[in-house]
Amino acid sequence: CSHGGITLNFTGDTDYEIDFKTSELFIILKSLVQNSMEAIIDHNKDNGGSITINCEKREQNIVVKVIDSGPGLVCELPIACEPGYTTKSLNHPGLGLSMVQHLLNQKNLLLHYGISDAVEFSITFSTK
């Protein structure tokens, strides 16, 4: 799938049930993908980029990754997850990552962040 020069890819395993509400998982993935899209657009302008959502089984868990070709965070993840933190305009509420972290905290899950060849956010969920 492609929009505005950004390609969205889905890879890995897809037939697993996780112990998490569908509506909350949607909010998490939507926030992470939206952040990726905005970062790619702000950084690459008209050159486009890519976002990959990858799911893989690791023992009794499913690791979901959102990987993008954007520039990455300009600060440490805990700071970026604070409510109101944003690098965007003053009209942007800066609630995306804080909402993601809040939903994950309710299930004692963590959001992991790393950057090497690409920017990667990952979450490890328990299978049902």
Secondary structure by P-SEA (a helix, b strand, c coil): cccccbbbbbbccccccccccaaaaaaaaaaaaaaaaaaaaaaccccccbbbbbbbbcccbbbbbbcccccccccccccccccccccccccccccaaaaaaaaaaaacbbbbbbbccbbbbbbbbbcc
